[in-house]
């Protein structure tokens, strides 16, 4: 059964996009376009889960992800 994880895409200073996965600290990747970054982050999540399973680690529950925009300033 497919699960959904929160991914934050940010423009990279040198071009392209960086994708960061909230549920997996240290799980991030990049791509020349937003679509490429999303494809790469999907693969990064799959590899991270595969690695965690092989070590018997608990896979984070995506339901615990929270994403909120915070406004700062006047």
Phi, psi and omega in degrees: 000128180294146175236156181246131176245149178284128178235133176255123176257131179229140174297138178273145180300333184257013180106155181079197183224151174248133176248128181241134181259116185300320186284342183237090179306133181087358179264103179209162179202183181217170177200159181292332178231168177299319179295320178294319179297319178296319177297318180292322180290326176300315179294321179298320178296314179302315180292322178296314179297317178301316180295317181296318178298319182295335179261004178074021181275154177287133177275127181301142178278120181294343179295340179279351179293138175230132177233124182219138174272139180241127179263131181236139176106179184293000000 
